[in-house]
């Protein structure tokens, strides 16, 4: 049996135009390559993560906000236990590679 080592995604709220997804992960977990069909705002509440895109990387810490461009493939590696919010359009989809 395969053990999942990826952050947990939980839908928290759904409005008319936006949705909020909670991202929770333990140190060492990694979200595989994926993209959102529209822009997404990541708000880190607790912990630290490394967001990596093809030509750049961003260290995200508690209190940081980051706008991930639409259709920009990226990974997220949890450096310290993480709780974050992903805020995006209702019709936006997260597509894994």
C-alpha positions in Angstrom: 0.0 0.0 0.0 1.4 3.4 -1.0 1.7 6.1 1.7 0.6 9.5 0.6 3.1 12.2 1.4 1.3 15.2 -0.1 -0.4 18.1 1.6 -4.1 17.9 2.5 -6.5 20.2 0.5 -9.9 21.1 2.1 -12.5 23.3 0.6 -13.4 25.9 3.3 -15.7 28.4 1.6 -17.5 28.9 -1.7 -18.9 32.3 -2.8 -20.4 33.5 -6.0 -17.1 34.3 -7.6 -14.3 32.9 -5.3 -13.5 29.8 -3.3 -11.1 29.2 -0.4 -9.1 26.0 0.0 -7.0 25.2 3.1 -3.6 23.6 2.4 -2.1 21.7 5.3 1.1 19.7 5.3 3.8 18.4 7.5 7.6 19.1 7.1 8.9 17.1 4.1 5.7 16.8 2.3 5.6 17.9 -1.4 2.7 18.8 -3.7 3.6 17.4 -7.2 3.7 19.6 -10.3 0.4 21.3 -10.9 -1.2 24.5 -12.1 -4.4 26.4 -11.6 -6.4 27.4 -14.6 -6.7 30.9 -13.2 -4.6 33.1 -10.8 -4.5 31.9 -7.2 -3.5 33.8 -4.1 -1.6 31.8 -1.5 -1.8 33.1 2.1 0.6 31.4 4.5 -0.8 31.3 8.1 1.6 28.9 9.8 5.0 27.4 8.7 7.2 27.7 5.7 7.2 26.3 2.1 9.2 26.5 -1.0 7.2 27.3 -4.1 9.1 26.3 -7.2 8.4 27.2 -10.8 10.4 26.6 -14.0 12.7 29.6 -13.7 12.1 30.8 -10.1 11.5 29.8 -6.6 9.9 31.6 -3.6 10.3 31.0 0.1 6.9 31.5 1.7 6.6 32.1 5.4 3.8 32.8 7.9 2.3 36.1 7.0 3.3 36.0 3.3 1.0 36.3 0.4 1.9 35.2 -3.2 -0.1 35.4 -6.4 0.5 32.3 -8.6 0.0 33.2 -12.2 -2.7 31.2 -14.2 -1.5 28.1 -15.9 2.1 28.4 -14.4 3.2 24.9 -13.4 4.7 24.8 -9.9 5.5 22.5 -6.9 5.2 23.2 -3.2 7.6 21.7 -0.7 6.8 22.0 3.0 9.9 23.1 5.0 8.1 23.6 8.3 4.6 22.3 9.2 2.3 24.4 7.0 -1.2 25.9 7.1 -2.1 28.1 4.2 -5.1 29.3 2.2 -5.4 29.2 -1.6 -8.0 31.7 -2.8 -9.1 31.5 -6.4 -12.1 31.9 -8.8 -14.9 29.4 -8.3 -14.4 28.1 -11.9 -10.7 27.7 -11.4 -9.4 24.1 -11.4 -6.2 22.7 -10.1 -4.6 20.3 -12.6 -1.9 17.9 -11.6 0.7 16.8 -14.2 
